[in-house]
Amino acid sequence: MREHRRDRGRLEDILKYAQNVEKIVSGITYDEFVSDIRTYYSVMKNVEVIGEAANMLTHHFREEHDELPWRPIISMRNVLVHGYAQISDADLWQTATADIKPLRQQVERYLADIDWKQWEQRQDHHTDIDNAAYKQAINSARKMKTKGYPVADIAEITGLSADEIASL
């Protein structure tokens, strides 16, 4: 369930795992990255967790804070977890070495600049809206699932995670 009171913690998770990625790839080359299975899959897992945390942010947060490309971040998670398409080594390296730092920096700004007490006070009004939107997304996903749509398409259209869709 997406709740405003959990947005801060989800951003803290994104920050933590982005920092992990930066530490993992610090001082290594592309060739070292692709040849070391532990390094490669460690980066992959951390990027996956970042995408899941982004997916679990409230829709309201993502809409109001659209400086980051939330949809591609979430889509990459889906690709990594479910292998809808094989991610290329170069794409994962690009994410780790070029995309993670600006993501981390923006999340740090969110954590520092947002009045979290005020954000949570707005929760009651927006949670009802979010819950209604969430219920609508669940209903749409159920219909799409029964019609045989691929999970990736359902996730892309509804904004639900693959795990949420699988549990339907």
Backbone as JSON Lines, residues from 0, in Angstrom:
{"i":0,"aa":"M","n":[0.84,-1.17,0.0],"ca":[0.0,0.0,0.0],"c":[0.89,1.24,0.0]}
{"i":1,"aa":"R","n":[0.54,2.18,-0.84],"ca":[1.3,3.42,-0.91],"c":[0.69,4.43,0.05]}
{"i":2,"aa":"E","n":[1.48,4.9,1.0],"ca":[1.01,5.86,1.98],"c":[2.03,6.99,2.07]}
{"i":3,"aa":"H","n":[1.52,8.2,2.22],"ca":[2.39,9.36,2.29],"c":[3.41,9.27,3.43]}
{"i":4,"aa":"R","n":[3.01,8.69,4.54],"ca":[3.92,8.61,5.68],"c":[5.12,7.7,5.39]}
{"i":5,"aa":"R","n":[5.04,6.92,4.34],"ca":[6.15,6.01,4.0],"c":[7.06,6.58,2.91]}
{"i":6,"aa":"D","n":[6.68,7.69,2.31],"ca":[7.5,8.25,1.22],"c":[8.93,8.57,1.67]}
{"i":7,"aa":"R","n":[9.07,9.16,2.83],"ca":[10.41,9.52,3.31],"c":[11.28,8.28,3.44]}
{"i":8,"aa":"G","n":[10.76,7.23,4.05],"ca":[11.53,6.0,4.2],"c":[11.9,5.38,2.86]}
{"i":9,"aa":"R","n":[11.01,5.48,1.91],"ca":[11.32,4.94,0.57],"c":[12.41,5.75,-0.1]}
{"i":10,"aa":"L","n":[12.39,7.07,0.09],"ca":[13.48,7.89,-0.43],"c":[14.8,7.56,0.27]}
{"i":11,"aa":"E","n":[14.73,7.31,1.55],"ca":[15.95,6.92,2.29],"c":[16.49,5.6,1.76]}
{"i":12,"aa":"D","n":[15.6,4.68,1.38],"ca":[16.04,3.42,0.77],"c":[16.71,3.69,-0.57]}
{"i":13,"aa":"I","n":[16.1,4.54,-1.39],"ca":[16.7,4.87,-2.69],"c":[18.09,5.45,-2.47]}
{"i":14,"aa":"L","n":[18.21,6.36,-1.52],"ca":[19.51,6.96,-1.22],"c":[20.53,5.91,-0.81]}
{"i":15,"aa":"K","n":[20.16,5.04,0.1],"ca":[21.07,4.0,0.6],"c":[21.57,3.1,-0.54]}
{"i":16,"aa":"Y","n":[20.65,2.65,-1.38],"ca":[21.05,1.72,-2.44],"c":[21.78,2.43,-3.58]}
{"i":17,"aa":"A","n":[21.49,3.7,-3.79],"ca":[22.26,4.48,-4.77],"c":[23.69,4.64,-4.27]}
{"i":18,"aa":"Q","n":[23.84,4.91,-2.98],"ca":[25.19,5.01,-2.41],"c":[25.93,3.68,-2.52]}
{"i":19,"aa":"N","n":[25.22,2.59,-2.32],"ca":[25.83,1.27,-2.5],"c":[26.38,1.11,-3.92]}
{"i":20,"aa":"V","n":[25.58,1.47,-4.91],"ca":[26.02,1.33,-6.3],"c":[27.27,2.17,-6.54]}
{"i":21,"aa":"E","n":[27.26,3.4,-6.05],"ca":[28.43,4.26,-6.24],"c":[29.68,3.65,-5.61]}
{"i":22,"aa":"K","n":[29.54,3.07,-4.43],"ca":[30.69,2.43,-3.77],"c":[31.17,1.22,-4.56]}
{"i":23,"aa":"I","n":[30.23,0.43,-5.05],"ca":[30.58,-0.8,-5.76],"c":[31.37,-0.5,-7.02]}
{"i":24,"aa":"V","n":[30.98,0.51,-7.78],"ca":[31.63,0.77,-9.07],"c":[32.79,1.76,-8.97]}
{"i":25,"aa":"S","n":[32.99,2.31,-7.78],"ca":[34.07,3.28,-7.6],"c":[35.43,2.63,-7.89]}
{"i":26,"aa":"G","n":[36.15,3.23,-8.81],"ca":[37.51,2.79,-9.1],"c":[37.64,1.56,-9.97]}
{"i":27,"aa":"I","n":[36.53,1.08,-10.55],"ca":[36.65,-0.07,-11.44],"c":[36.33,0.34,-12.87]}
{"i":28,"aa":"T","n":[36.81,-0.46,-13.79],"ca":[36.54,-0.21,-15.21],"c":[35.34,-1.03,-15.66]}
{"i":29,"aa":"Y","n":[34.87,-0.7,-16.84],"ca":[33.76,-1.45,-17.44],"c":[34.13,-2.93,-17.56]}
{"i":30,"aa":"D","n":[35.34,-3.22,-18.02],"ca":[35.76,-4.62,-18.19],"c":[35.78,-5.36,-16.85]}
{"i":31,"aa":"E","n":[36.22,-4.7,-15.8],"ca":[36.21,-5.31,-14.47],"c":[34.77,-5.54,-14.0]}
{"i":32,"aa":"F","n":[33.91,-4.59,-14.3],"ca":[32.5,-4.69,-13.93],"c":[31.85,-5.93,-14.56]}
{"i":33,"aa":"V","n":[32.0,-6.09,-15.86],"ca":[31.32,-7.2,-16.54],"c":[31.99,-8.55,-16.29]}
{"i":34,"aa":"S","n":[33.25,-8.55,-15.9],"ca":[33.93,-9.83,-15.69],"c":[33.81,-10.34,-14.25]}
{"i":35,"aa":"D","n":[33.38,-9.51,-13.33],"ca":[33.24,-9.94,-11.94],"c":[31.77,-10.14,-11.61]}
{"i":36,"aa":"I","n":[31.35,-11.38,-11.54],"ca":[29.94,-11.72,-11.36],"c":[29.37,-11.13,-10.07]}
{"i":37,"aa":"R","n":[30.17,-11.1,-9.02],"ca":[29.68,-10.54,-7.75],"c":[29.42,-9.04,-7.87]}
{"i":38,"aa":"T","n":[30.32,-8.36,-8.5],"ca":[30.15,-6.91,-8.68],"c":[28.95,-6.65,-9.58]}
{"i":39,"aa":"Y","n":[28.88,-7.36,-10.68],"ca":[27.8,-7.16,-11.65],"c":[26.43,-7.37,-11.0]}
{"i":40,"aa":"Y","n":[26.26,-8.5,-10.34],"ca":[24.95,-8.81,-9.76],"c":[24.66,-8.0,-8.5]}
{"i":41,"aa":"S","n":[25.68,-7.54,-7.84],"ca":[25.48,-6.64,-6.71],"c":[24.9,-5.32,-7.19]}
{"i":42,"aa":"V","n":[25.46,-4.79,-8.25],"ca":[24.91,-3.56,-8.84],"c":[23.48,-3.81,-9.31]}
{"i":43,"aa":"M","n":[23.27,-4.92,-9.99],"ca":[21.94,-5.23,-10.5],"c":[20.91,-5.26,-9.37]}
{"i":44,"aa":"K","n":[21.23,-5.91,-8.28],"ca":[20.29,-6.03,-7.16],"c":[20.01,-4.66,-6.54]}
{"i":45,"aa":"N","n":[21.02,-3.85,-6.37],"ca":[20.83,-2.52,-5.79],"c":[19.97,-1.64,-6.7]}
{"i":46,"aa":"V","n":[20.17,-1.71,-8.0],"ca":[19.35,-0.95,-8.95],"c":[17.9,-1.45,-8.89]}
{"i":47,"aa":"E","n":[17.74,-2.74,-8.77],"ca":[16.41,-3.33,-8.63],"c":[15.68,-2.78,-7.4]}
{"i":48,"aa":"V","n":[16.37,-2.72,-6.26],"ca":[15.76,-2.21,-5.03],"c":[15.41,-0.73,-5.19]}
{"i":49,"aa":"I","n":[16.24,0.02,-5.84],"ca":[15.94,1.43,-6.1],"c":[14.63,1.54,-6.89]}
{"i":50,"aa":"G","n":[14.48,0.72,-7.91],"ca":[13.26,0.75,-8.72],"c":[12.03,0.35,-7.93]}
{"i":51,"aa":"E","n":[12.17,-0.62,-7.05],"ca":[11.03,-1.04,-6.23],"c":[10.64,0.06,-5.26]}
{"i":52,"aa":"A","n":[11.62,0.7,-4.63],"ca":[11.31,1.8,-3.71],"c":[10.66,2.95,-4.46]}
{"i":53,"aa":"A","n":[11.13,3.25,-5.66],"ca":[10.52,4.31,-6.47],"c":[9.08,3.95,-6.81]}
{"i":54,"aa":"N","n":[8.85,2.7,-7.14],"ca":[7.5,2.25,-7.48],"c":[6.55,2.38,-6.29]}
{"i":55,"aa":"M","n":[7.06,2.21,-5.09],"ca":[6.21,2.25,-3.91],"c":[6.0,3.66,-3.36]}
{"i":56,"aa":"L","n":[6.66,4.66,-3.93],"ca":[6.34,6.04,-3.57],"c":[4.9,6.32,-3.97]}
{"i":57,"aa":"T","n":[4.25,7.21,-3.24],"ca":[2.88,7.55,-3.62],"c":[2.9,8.19,-5.01]}
{"i":58,"aa":"H","n":[1.82,7.97,-5.73],"ca":[1.68,8.61,-7.04],"c":[1.74,10.12,-6.88]}
{"i":59,"aa":"H","n":[1.17,10.62,-5.81],"ca":[1.17,12.05,-5.54],"c":[2.6,12.56,-5.41]}
{"i":60,"aa":"F","n":[3.46,11.84,-4.7],"ca":[4.85,12.27,-4.55],"c":[5.54,12.32,-5.91]}
{"i":61,"aa":"R","n":[5.4,11.26,-6.69],"ca":[6.06,11.21,-8.0],"c":[5.55,12.31,-8.92]}
{"i":62,"aa":"E","n":[4.26,12.6,-8.86],"ca":[3.7,13.65,-9.72],"c":[4.19,15.03,-9.28]}
{"i":63,"aa":"E","n":[4.24,15.26,-7.99],"ca":[4.63,16.57,-7.48],"c":[6.14,16.78,-7.56]}
{"i":64,"aa":"H","n":[6.89,15.71,-7.6],"ca":[8.35,15.79,-7.63],"c":[8.85,15.07,-8.88]}
{"i":65,"aa":"D","n":[8.59,15.69,-10.01],"ca":[8.84,15.04,-11.3],"c":[10.21,15.38,-11.9]}
{"i":66,"aa":"E","n":[11.13,15.84,-11.06],"ca":[12.48,16.12,-11.56],"c":[13.21,14.84,-11.95]}
{"i":67,"aa":"L","n":[12.78,13.74,-11.41],"ca":[13.4,12.45,-11.73],"c":[12.5,11.67,-12.7]}
{"i":68,"aa":"P","n":[13.1,10.86,-13.55],"ca":[12.33,10.05,-14.51],"c":[11.81,8.77,-13.83]}
{"i":69,"aa":"W","n":[10.76,8.9,-13.03],"ca":[10.27,7.79,-12.22],"c":[9.9,6.57,-13.06]}
{"i":70,"aa":"R","n":[9.2,6.77,-14.17],"ca":[8.73,5.64,-14.98],"c":[9.9,4.79,-15.48]}
{"i":71,"aa":"P","n":[10.96,5.38,-16.07],"ca":[12.1,4.55,-16.5],"c":[12.82,3.86,-15.33]}
{"i":72,"aa":"I","n":[12.87,4.51,-14.17],"ca":[13.5,3.89,-13.0],"c":[12.72,2.64,-12.61]}
{"i":73,"aa":"I","n":[11.41,2.76,-12.59],"ca":[10.56,1.62,-12.24],"c":[10.6,0.56,-13.33]}
{"i":74,"aa":"S","n":[10.6,0.98,-14.57],"ca":[10.64,0.02,-15.69],"c":[11.93,-0.79,-15.67]}
{"i":75,"aa":"M","n":[13.04,-0.15,-15.33],"ca":[14.3,-0.9,-15.27],"c":[14.21,-1.99,-14.21]}
{"i":76,"aa":"R","n":[13.61,-1.68,-13.08],"ca":[13.42,-2.68,-12.03],"c":[12.66,-3.87,-12.59]}
{"i":77,"aa":"N","n":[11.59,-3.62,-13.32],"ca":[10.78,-4.7,-13.88],"c":[11.59,-5.56,-14.85]}
{"i":78,"aa":"V","n":[12.4,-4.93,-15.65],"ca":[13.24,-5.67,-16.59],"c":[14.25,-6.53,-15.83]}
{"i":79,"aa":"L","n":[14.87,-5.95,-14.81],"ca":[15.88,-6.7,-14.05],"c":[15.28,-7.88,-13.32]}
{"i":80,"aa":"V","n":[14.11,-7.69,-12.73],"ca":[13.49,-8.75,-11.92],"c":[12.9,-9.85,-12.78]}
{"i":81,"aa":"H","n":[12.23,-9.46,-13.83],"ca":[11.45,-10.44,-14.59],"c":[12.06,-10.81,-15.93]}
{"i":82,"aa":"G","n":[13.13,-10.15,-16.3],"ca":[13.82,-10.5,-17.52],"c":[12.96,-10.4,-18.76]}
{"i":83,"aa":"Y","n":[12.07,-9.41,-18.79],"ca":[11.22,-9.23,-19.98],"c":[12.09,-9.05,-21.21]}
{"i":84,"aa":"A","n":[13.17,-8.38,-21.02],"ca":[14.18,-8.23,-22.07],"c":[15.51,-8.26,-21.34]}
{"i":85,"aa":"Q","n":[16.48,-8.81,-21.95],"ca":[17.77,-8.87,-21.29],"c":[18.4,-7.49,-21.31]}
{"i":86,"aa":"I","n":[18.8,-7.04,-20.14],"ca":[19.47,-5.75,-20.07],"c":[20.9,-5.94,-20.55]}
{"i":87,"aa":"S","n":[21.39,-4.97,-21.27],"ca":[22.76,-5.09,-21.76],"c":[23.72,-4.67,-20.65]}
{"i":88,"aa":"D","n":[24.91,-5.24,-20.72],"ca":[25.95,-4.87,-19.77],"c":[26.2,-3.36,-19.82]}
{"i":89,"aa":"A","n":[26.2,-2.82,-21.02],"ca":[26.46,-1.39,-21.2],"c":[25.37,-0.54,-20.57]}
{"i":90,"aa":"D","n":[24.12,-0.97,-20.66],"ca":[23.03,-0.21,-20.05],"c":[23.13,-0.21,-18.53]}
{"i":91,"aa":"L","n":[23.44,-1.35,-17.95],"ca":[23.59,-1.41,-16.5],"c":[24.79,-0.58,-16.04]}
{"i":92,"aa":"W","n":[25.88,-0.64,-16.79],"ca":[27.05,0.18,-16.48],"c":[26.72,1.67,-16.58]}
{"i":93,"aa":"Q","n":[26.0,2.05,-17.61],"ca":[25.57,3.44,-17.79],"c":[24.74,3.9,-16.6]}
{"i":94,"aa":"T","n":[23.81,3.06,-16.19],"ca":[22.99,3.39,-15.03],"c":[23.86,3.59,-13.8]}
{"i":95,"aa":"A","n":[24.78,2.66,-13.57],"ca":[25.61,2.7,-12.36],"c":[26.58,3.87,-12.35]}
{"i":96,"aa":"T","n":[27.12,4.22,-13.49],"ca":[28.18,5.22,-13.52],"c":[27.72,6.61,-13.92]}
{"i":97,"aa":"A","n":[26.58,6.73,-14.57],"ca":[26.14,8.06,-15.02],"c":[24.79,8.47,-14.44]}
{"i":98,"aa":"D","n":[23.91,7.53,-14.2],"ca":[22.55,7.88,-13.78],"c":[22.35,7.89,-12.27]}
{"i":99,"aa":"I","n":[23.1,7.08,-11.56],"ca":[22.9,6.94,-10.11],"c":[23.28,8.21,-9.36]}
{"i":100,"aa":"K","n":[24.37,8.84,-9.72],"ca":[24.8,10.04,-8.99],"c":[23.75,11.16,-9.04]}
{"i":101,"aa":"P","n":[23.22,11.52,-10.21],"ca":[22.18,12.56,-10.22],"c":[20.92,12.12,-9.47]}
{"i":102,"aa":"L","n":[20.59,10.85,-9.52],"ca":[19.46,10.33,-8.75],"c":[19.71,10.54,-7.27]}
{"i":103,"aa":"R","n":[20.88,10.12,-6.81],"ca":[21.23,10.28,-5.39],"c":[21.17,11.75,-4.98]}
{"i":104,"aa":"Q","n":[21.74,12.62,-5.78],"ca":[21.77,14.04,-5.45],"c":[20.36,14.62,-5.35]}
{"i":105,"aa":"Q","n":[19.48,14.24,-6.26],"ca":[18.11,14.76,-6.22],"c":[17.36,14.21,-5.01]}
{"i":106,"aa":"V","n":[17.56,12.95,-4.7],"ca":[16.9,12.35,-3.52],"c":[17.41,13.03,-2.25]}
{"i":107,"aa":"E","n":[18.69,13.33,-2.2],"ca":[19.22,14.06,-1.04],"c":[18.53,15.41,-0.9]}
{"i":108,"aa":"R","n":[18.29,16.09,-2.03],"ca":[17.59,17.38,-1.98],"c":[16.16,17.2,-1.47]}
{"i":109,"aa":"Y","n":[15.48,16.16,-1.97],"ca":[14.12,15.9,-1.48],"c":[14.12,15.71,0.04]}
{"i":110,"aa":"L","n":[15.04,14.87,0.5],"ca":[15.07,14.57,1.93],"c":[15.38,15.81,2.77]}
{"i":111,"aa":"A","n":[16.23,16.69,2.25],"ca":[16.61,17.9,2.98],"c":[15.57,19.02,2.86]}
{"i":112,"aa":"D","n":[14.94,19.14,1.7],"ca":[14.11,20.32,1.42],"c":[12.64,20.16,1.75]}
{"i":113,"aa":"I","n":[12.14,18.96,1.74],"ca":[10.71,18.75,1.97],"c":[10.42,18.87,3.47]}
{"i":114,"aa":"D","n":[9.36,19.56,3.78],"ca":[8.88,19.64,5.16],"c":[8.08,18.37,5.4]}
{"i":115,"aa":"W","n":[8.74,17.37,5.98],"ca":[8.13,16.05,6.1],"c":[6.95,16.04,7.06]}
{"i":116,"aa":"K","n":[6.99,16.87,8.07],"ca":[5.86,16.96,9.0],"c":[4.63,17.46,8.25]}
{"i":117,"aa":"Q","n":[4.83,18.48,7.44],"ca":[3.72,19.02,6.64],"c":[3.26,17.99,5.6]}
{"i":118,"aa":"W","n":[4.2,17.3,4.99],"ca":[3.86,16.29,3.99],"c":[2.94,15.23,4.61]}
{"i":119,"aa":"E","n":[3.29,14.78,5.79],"ca":[2.48,13.76,6.46],"c":[1.14,14.31,6.92]}
{"i":120,"aa":"Q","n":[1.07,15.6,7.25],"ca":[-0.21,16.2,7.63],"c":[-1.16,16.24,6.43]}
{"i":121,"aa":"R","n":[-0.62,16.35,5.26],"ca":[-1.44,16.34,4.03],"c":[-1.91,14.93,3.71]}
{"i":122,"aa":"Q","n":[-1.38,13.98,4.42],"ca":[-1.63,12.57,4.14],"c":[-3.12,12.22,4.09]}
{"i":123,"aa":"D","n":[-3.87,12.65,5.08],"ca":[-5.27,12.23,5.16],"c":[-6.03,12.55,3.87]}
{"i":124,"aa":"H","n":[-5.87,13.78,3.4],"ca":[-6.58,14.17,2.18],"c":[-6.09,13.37,0.97]}
{"i":125,"aa":"H","n":[-4.78,13.28,0.82],"ca":[-4.23,12.63,-0.37],"c":[-4.25,11.11,-0.28]}
{"i":126,"aa":"T","n":[-4.22,10.57,0.92],"ca":[-4.27,9.12,1.06],"c":[-5.57,8.58,0.5]}
{"i":127,"aa":"D","n":[-6.66,9.26,0.76],"ca":[-7.94,8.83,0.2],"c":[-7.89,8.82,-1.32]}
{"i":128,"aa":"I","n":[-7.3,9.86,-1.89],"ca":[-7.17,9.92,-3.34],"c":[-6.26,8.8,-3.82]}
{"i":129,"aa":"D","n":[-5.11,8.63,-3.14],"ca":[-4.17,7.58,-3.51],"c":[-4.81,6.2,-3.38]}
{"i":130,"aa":"N","n":[-5.54,5.97,-2.28],"ca":[-6.19,4.68,-2.09],"c":[-7.22,4.41,-3.17]}
{"i":131,"aa":"A","n":[-7.98,5.43,-3.55],"ca":[-8.97,5.26,-4.63],"c":[-8.26,4.94,-5.94]}
{"i":132,"aa":"A","n":[-7.18,5.65,-6.22],"ca":[-6.42,5.39,-7.45],"c":[-5.8,4.0,-7.4]}
{"i":133,"aa":"Y","n":[-5.32,3.61,-6.23],"ca":[-4.72,2.29,-6.07],"c":[-5.76,1.2,-6.32]}
{"i":134,"aa":"K","n":[-6.95,1.37,-5.75],"ca":[-8.02,0.38,-5.95],"c":[-8.4,0.3,-7.42]}
{"i":135,"aa":"Q","n":[-8.44,1.44,-8.08],"ca":[-8.75,1.45,-9.51],"c":[-7.66,0.73,-10.3]}
{"i":136,"aa":"A","n":[-6.4,0.96,-9.93],"ca":[-5.29,0.29,-10.61],"c":[-5.38,-1.22,-10.39]}
{"i":137,"aa":"I","n":[-5.72,-1.65,-9.19],"ca":[-5.88,-3.08,-8.89],"c":[-6.98,-3.68,-9.76]}
{"i":138,"aa":"N","n":[-8.11,-3.0,-9.84],"ca":[-9.23,-3.51,-10.66],"c":[-8.83,-3.61,-12.13]}
{"i":139,"aa":"S","n":[-8.16,-2.59,-12.63],"ca":[-7.71,-2.62,-14.02],"c":[-6.72,-3.75,-14.25]}
{"i":140,"aa":"A","n":[-5.8,-3.94,-13.31],"ca":[-4.8,-5.0,-13.45],"c":[-5.46,-6.37,-13.45]}
{"i":141,"aa":"R","n":[-6.45,-6.56,-12.6],"ca":[-7.17,-7.85,-12.58],"c":[-7.79,-8.14,-13.95]}
{"i":142,"aa":"K","n":[-8.45,-7.14,-14.51],"ca":[-9.09,-7.32,-15.82],"c":[-8.05,-7.63,-16.89]}
{"i":143,"aa":"M","n":[-6.95,-6.88,-16.87],"ca":[-5.91,-7.1,-17.87],"c":[-5.28,-8.48,-17.72]}
{"i":144,"aa":"K","n":[-5.09,-8.89,-16.48],"ca":[-4.49,-10.19,-16.22],"c":[-5.37,-11.32,-16.75]}
{"i":145,"aa":"T","n":[-6.68,-11.21,-16.53],"ca":[-7.59,-12.25,-17.02],"c":[-7.65,-12.28,-18.55]}
{"i":146,"aa":"K","n":[-7.34,-11.15,-19.17],"ca":[-7.33,-11.1,-20.64],"c":[-5.98,-11.53,-21.22]}
{"i":147,"aa":"G","n":[-5.02,-11.85,-20.34],"ca":[-3.74,-12.38,-20.81],"c":[-2.68,-11.35,-21.14]}
{"i":148,"aa":"Y","n":[-2.85,-10.12,-20.7],"ca":[-1.82,-9.12,-20.94],"c":[-0.53,-9.5,-20.21]}
{"i":149,"aa":"P","n":[0.62,-9.21,-20.8],"ca":[1.89,-9.47,-20.11],"c":[2.01,-8.6,-18.86]}
{"i":150,"aa":"V","n":[2.63,-9.14,-17.83],"ca":[2.78,-8.43,-16.56],"c":[3.49,-7.09,-16.77]}
{"i":151,"aa":"A","n":[4.48,-7.07,-17.65],"ca":[5.21,-5.81,-17.91],"c":[4.27,-4.73,-18.42]}
{"i":152,"aa":"D","n":[3.36,-5.1,-19.3],"ca":[2.4,-4.13,-19.84],"c":[1.44,-3.67,-18.75]}
{"i":153,"aa":"I","n":[0.99,-4.6,-17.93],"ca":[0.07,-4.24,-16.83],"c":[0.77,-3.28,-15.88]}
{"i":154,"aa":"A","n":[2.02,-3.59,-15.54],"ca":[2.78,-2.74,-14.62],"c":[2.98,-1.35,-15.21]}
{"i":155,"aa":"E","n":[3.31,-1.29,-16.47],"ca":[3.54,-0.01,-17.14],"c":[2.27,0.85,-17.16]}
{"i":156,"aa":"I","n":[1.15,0.24,-17.41],"ca":[-0.11,0.97,-17.52],"c":[-0.67,1.36,-16.15]}
{"i":157,"aa":"T","n":[-0.61,0.45,-15.19],"ca":[-1.25,0.7,-13.89],"c":[-0.32,1.32,-12.85]}
{"i":158,"aa":"G","n":[1.01,1.16,-13.04],"ca":[1.93,1.64,-12.04],"c":[2.13,0.68,-10.87]}
{"i":159,"aa":"L","n":[1.49,-0.48,-10.94],"ca":[1.65,-1.49,-9.88],"c":[2.94,-2.26,-10.1]}
{"i":160,"aa":"S","n":[3.46,-2.82,-9.04],"ca":[4.64,-3.65,-9.17],"c":[4.26,-5.03,-9.68]}
{"i":161,"aa":"A","n":[5.22,-5.74,-10.2],"ca":[4.96,-7.1,-10.68],"c":[4.49,-8.0,-9.53]}
{"i":162,"aa":"D","n":[5.02,-7.76,-8.34],"ca":[4.59,-8.57,-7.17],"c":[3.13,-8.29,-6.85]}
{"i":163,"aa":"E","n":[2.71,-7.03,-6.92],"ca":[1.31,-6.71,-6.66],"c":[0.42,-7.38,-7.71]}
{"i":164,"aa":"I","n":[0.84,-7.39,-8.95],"ca":[0.07,-7.99,-10.03],"c":[0.03,-9.5,-9.86]}
{"i":165,"aa":"A","n":[1.14,-10.09,-9.49],"ca":[1.2,-11.54,-9.3],"c":[0.27,-12.0,-8.19]}
{"i":166,"aa":"S","n":[0.06,-11.16,-7.2],"ca":[-0.79,-11.56,-6.07],"c":[-2.29,-11.46,-6.37]}
{"i":167,"aa":"L","n":[-2.63,-10.95,-7.54],"ca":[-4.05,-10.81,-7.89],"c":[-4.66,-12.14,-8.31]}
